[in-house]
Amino acid sequence: MGELRLRDTIDRLRQCSNMDDLMAVMRSSFADLGFAQWGYSCQLLQSYEKSRLFLFINMSQLWIQRYLEMNYHDVDPITKYYPNNNLPWLWKVHDDWSAMGEHVAEFMKDVQDHGYTGGICIPLYSAQNTRGLVDLVSRDPTLADLYDALEGRAAQAALITRYVQEELFRIAGISDNGVYKNPLSSRQKEVLFWVGEGLTSKAIAAKCDLSYRTVEDYLAEIQRKLDASNRQQAVTRAVSLGYLLPLNRYQSQDDLEVTLVLPP
């Protein structure tokens, strides 16, 4: 296990020109942290119905082939865990999986047969409304390496993936496709925000000191930009893409409900 220099890793990521380059940097960086086996996924929500998934796996070819052949994604408990949880999960193949169904128990038996004993699943989310995970996997029956990783190395691995995500978007050209870049003007976002709060066009006009006609024009343009058939779908799509963030809509502290906690 080497010594990881985060600044060097970031510089290398910014020089990447394709997905293979990203994979090479991740492999060497994670190896320096002591993680030889891992998986990383980043799911970009384009709408509630569609998403784009980027998946990097650094495990044995036999296991990857087996996973794909058996369509294990449908039963893998890790893929069910991360969308609904924030905390890391240290899982073991010997855990009691019976409550999750016989297929999960069979899956974990297969994981064990391929030499893996457990892992740390760390959910990852971002301001661009992406979701994903990094799963650091162990072959150590005692899982001592994973328990030790909880003291700090796992957090470093999760931090690296934050920088990986930014370079992943750059390489994939997502900004150029208009998926990652917010196409709405500040005024359009303000109007759409109040639609999400349940206001009518007339009420929005009064709230924003605009004419009724201007509000309607804004909404028509918003629907065009977001390829939405009505204002409700526009709100849904803007939220799912991370374009509509309530805290970013408010400019005055008077609009915020603040809970301040101070030491005794």
C-alpha positions as CSV (number, residue, x, y, z in Angstrom):
1,M,0.0,0.0,0.0
2,G,1.5,3.3,-1.1
3,E,0.9,6.9,0.1
4,L,-1.9,8.8,-1.7
5,R,-1.4,12.5,-2.5
6,L,-4.8,13.9,-3.2
7,R,-3.5,16.9,-5.1
8,D,-1.6,14.6,-7.5
9,T,-4.7,12.5,-8.0
10,I,-6.8,15.5,-8.8
11,D,-4.3,16.8,-11.3
12,R,-4.2,13.3,-13.0
13,L,-8.0,13.2,-13.2
14,R,-8.1,16.6,-14.9
15,Q,-5.7,15.4,-17.5
16,C,-7.8,12.4,-18.4
17,S,-9.3,12.3,-21.9
18,N,-11.4,9.2,-21.8
19,M,-13.0,6.6,-19.5
20,D,-10.0,4.3,-19.6
21,D,-7.9,7.1,-18.3
22,L,-10.3,7.7,-15.4
23,M,-10.3,3.9,-14.6
24,A,-6.4,3.9,-14.5
25,V,-6.3,6.8,-12.1
26,M,-9.0,5.2,-9.9
27,R,-7.2,1.9,-9.9
28,S,-3.9,3.4,-8.8
29,S,-5.4,5.7,-6.3
30,F,-7.5,3.1,-4.6
31,A,-4.6,0.7,-4.6
32,D,-2.6,3.3,-2.7
33,L,-5.3,3.4,-0.2
34,G,-5.3,-0.4,0.1
35,F,-8.4,-1.2,-2.0
36,A,-7.6,-3.7,-4.8
37,Q,-11.2,-4.7,-5.3
38,W,-14.0,-2.2,-5.8
39,G,-16.9,-0.9,-7.8
40,Y,-18.1,2.7,-8.5
41,S,-21.3,3.8,-10.1
42,C,-22.7,7.2,-11.0
43,Q,-26.3,7.5,-12.1
44,L,-27.4,10.8,-13.7
45,L,-31.2,11.3,-13.6
46,Q,-32.4,12.8,-16.9
47,S,-36.0,12.5,-15.7
48,Y,-37.9,10.3,-13.3
49,E,-38.2,7.7,-16.1
50,K,-34.8,7.9,-17.7
51,S,-31.3,7.9,-16.3
52,R,-27.7,7.4,-17.5
53,L,-25.5,5.1,-15.6
54,F,-21.7,5.0,-15.5
55,L,-20.2,1.9,-13.9
56,F,-16.5,1.2,-13.1
57,I,-15.7,-2.3,-11.8
58,N,-12.3,-3.4,-10.6
59,M,-12.9,-7.0,-9.6
60,S,-12.1,-10.4,-11.1
61,Q,-13.1,-10.9,-14.7
62,L,-14.7,-14.2,-13.7
63,W,-17.0,-12.4,-11.2
64,I,-17.9,-9.6,-13.6
65,Q,-18.8,-12.2,-16.2
66,R,-20.8,-14.2,-13.7
67,Y,-22.6,-11.1,-12.4
68,L,-23.7,-10.1,-15.9
69,E,-24.7,-13.6,-17.0
70,M,-26.9,-14.1,-14.0
71,N,-28.4,-10.6,-14.2
72,Y,-27.5,-10.2,-10.5
73,H,-28.2,-6.5,-10.6
74,D,-31.9,-7.3,-10.0
75,V,-31.1,-9.1,-6.7
76,D,-28.0,-7.4,-5.5
77,P,-28.9,-5.9,-2.1
78,I,-26.2,-3.2,-2.5
79,T,-28.0,-1.8,-5.6
80,K,-31.2,-1.6,-3.4
81,Y,-29.5,0.0,-0.5
82,Y,-27.8,3.1,-1.8
83,P,-30.7,5.0,-3.4
84,N,-32.5,5.2,0.0
85,N,-29.7,5.6,2.5
86,N,-27.0,8.1,3.4
87,L,-24.8,6.1,5.8
88,P,-22.0,3.7,4.8
89,W,-23.0,0.0,5.1
90,L,-20.4,-2.7,6.0
91,W,-21.9,-5.9,4.6
92,K,-20.7,-9.4,5.0
93,V,-21.4,-12.5,3.0
94,H,-22.2,-14.4,6.2
95,D,-24.9,-11.9,7.3
96,D,-28.4,-13.3,7.6
97,W,-30.0,-12.5,4.2
98,S,-33.0,-14.8,4.6
99,A,-35.4,-11.8,5.1
100,M,-34.5,-10.4,1.7
101,G,-35.4,-13.6,-0.1
102,E,-33.7,-16.8,-1.3
103,H,-32.3,-15.2,-4.4
104,V,-30.2,-12.7,-2.3
105,A,-28.9,-15.6,-0.2
106,E,-27.9,-17.5,-3.4
107,F,-26.3,-14.3,-4.7
108,M,-24.2,-13.9,-1.5
109,K,-23.2,-17.6,-1.7
110,D,-21.9,-16.9,-5.2
111,V,-20.1,-13.8,-4.0
112,Q,-18.3,-16.0,-1.4
113,D,-17.5,-18.7,-4.0
114,H,-15.6,-16.1,-6.0
115,G,-13.5,-15.3,-3.0
116,Y,-15.1,-12.2,-1.6
117,T,-16.1,-11.9,2.1
118,G,-17.7,-8.5,2.4
119,G,-17.5,-4.8,1.6
120,I,-18.2,-1.2,2.5
121,C,-21.0,0.4,0.4
122,I,-20.8,4.2,0.6
123,P,-23.8,6.1,-1.0
124,L,-22.9,9.1,-3.1
125,Y,-25.1,12.1,-4.0
126,S,-24.4,15.5,-5.6
127,A,-25.8,18.9,-6.2
128,Q,-26.5,17.9,-9.8
129,N,-28.9,15.3,-8.5
130,T,-26.7,12.3,-9.3
131,R,-26.8,9.2,-7.2
132,G,-24.4,6.3,-6.9
133,L,-22.0,4.5,-4.7
134,V,-18.5,3.2,-4.2
135,D,-18.3,-0.3,-2.9
136,L,-14.9,-1.3,-1.4
137,V,-14.7,-5.1,-1.4
138,S,-12.6,-7.5,0.7
139,R,-11.2,-11.0,0.4
140,D,-10.1,-11.0,4.1
141,P,-12.3,-13.4,6.1
142,T,-11.9,-11.2,9.2
143,L,-12.7,-8.1,7.3
144,A,-10.0,-6.4,9.3
145,D,-9.0,-4.3,6.3
146,L,-12.6,-2.9,6.0
147,Y,-12.9,-2.2,9.7
148,D,-9.6,-0.4,9.5
149,A,-10.8,1.5,6.5
150,L,-13.6,3.0,8.4
151,E,-11.1,5.0,10.3
152,G,-10.3,7.2,7.3
153,R,-9.2,5.4,4.1
154,A,-12.8,4.8,3.0
155,A,-13.6,8.5,3.3
156,Q,-10.6,9.3,1.1
157,A,-11.9,6.9,-1.5
158,A,-15.3,8.5,-1.4
159,L,-13.7,11.9,-1.7
160,I,-11.7,10.9,-4.8
161,T,-15.0,9.8,-6.5
162,R,-16.3,13.4,-6.1
163,Y,-13.5,14.5,-8.4
164,V,-13.9,11.5,-10.7
165,Q,-17.6,12.6,-11.2
166,E,-16.7,16.1,-12.4
167,E,-14.2,14.7,-14.9
168,L,-16.6,12.0,-15.9
169,F,-19.1,14.6,-16.9
170,R,-16.5,16.5,-18.8
171,I,-15.3,13.5,-20.8
172,A,-18.9,12.3,-21.5
173,G,-19.8,15.7,-22.9
174,I,-22.8,16.0,-20.6
175,S,-22.5,19.8,-20.3
176,D,-22.5,20.1,-24.1
177,N,-25.6,17.9,-24.2
178,G,-27.5,20.3,-21.9
179,V,-28.1,17.6,-19.3
180,Y,-25.6,18.8,-16.7
181,K,-25.9,22.5,-17.5
182,N,-29.0,24.3,-16.2
183,P,-30.7,25.8,-19.3
184,L,-33.1,28.0,-17.3
185,S,-32.5,31.7,-16.6
186,S,-32.7,33.0,-13.0
187,R,-36.1,34.5,-13.7
188,Q,-37.4,31.3,-15.3
189,K,-36.2,29.3,-12.3
190,E,-38.0,31.8,-10.0
191,V,-41.2,31.4,-11.9
192,L,-41.0,27.6,-12.0
193,F,-40.2,27.6,-8.3
194,W,-43.5,29.3,-7.5
195,V,-45.3,26.8,-9.8
196,G,-43.9,24.1,-7.6
197,E,-45.2,25.9,-4.6
198,G,-48.7,25.7,-6.1
199,L,-49.2,29.3,-7.2
200,T,-51.2,30.2,-10.3
201,S,-49.9,32.4,-13.1
202,K,-51.8,35.3,-11.7
203,A,-50.4,34.8,-8.2
204,I,-46.8,34.4,-9.6
205,A,-47.2,37.6,-11.6
206,A,-48.1,39.5,-8.4
207,K,-45.3,37.7,-6.4
208,C,-42.6,38.4,-9.0
209,D,-43.8,41.9,-10.1
210,L,-44.4,40.6,-13.7
211,S,-47.4,40.8,-16.0
212,Y,-49.6,37.7,-16.4
213,R,-48.6,37.5,-20.1
214,T,-44.9,37.5,-19.2
215,V,-45.4,34.7,-16.7
216,E,-47.2,32.6,-19.3
217,D,-44.4,33.3,-21.9
218,Y,-41.8,32.2,-19.3
219,L,-43.7,29.0,-18.7
220,A,-44.0,28.2,-22.4
221,E,-40.3,28.7,-22.8
222,I,-39.5,26.6,-19.7
223,Q,-41.6,23.8,-21.1
224,R,-39.8,24.0,-24.4
225,K,-36.4,24.0,-22.8
226,L,-37.2,21.0,-20.6
227,D,-39.2,19.2,-23.3
228,A,-42.2,19.1,-20.9
229,S,-45.8,18.9,-22.0
230,N,-47.2,21.0,-19.1
231,R,-46.0,23.0,-16.1
232,Q,-46.3,20.1,-13.7
233,Q,-44.0,18.0,-15.8
234,A,-41.6,20.9,-16.1
235,V,-41.4,21.1,-12.3
236,T,-40.9,17.4,-11.9
237,R,-38.2,17.3,-14.6
238,A,-36.4,20.4,-13.2
239,V,-36.3,18.8,-9.7
240,S,-35.1,15.4,-11.0
241,L,-32.3,17.1,-13.0
242,G,-31.2,19.3,-10.1
243,Y,-32.2,22.5,-11.9
244,L,-34.7,23.5,-9.2
245,L,-33.1,23.8,-5.8
246,P,-35.2,25.7,-3.3
247,L,-32.4,27.3,-1.3
248,N,-31.0,28.8,-4.5
249,R,-34.2,30.5,-5.2
250,Y,-34.2,32.6,-2.1
251,Q,-32.0,35.7,-1.8
252,S,-33.1,37.0,1.6
253,Q,-32.4,35.5,5.0
254,D,-36.1,36.4,5.8
255,D,-37.2,33.6,3.5
256,L,-35.1,30.9,5.3
257,E,-36.2,29.0,8.3
258,V,-32.9,28.8,10.2
259,T,-32.2,26.5,13.2
260,L,-29.0,27.5,15.0
261,V,-27.4,25.1,17.4
262,L,-24.6,26.5,19.7
263,P,-22.4,24.7,22.2
264,P,-23.6,25.0,25.8
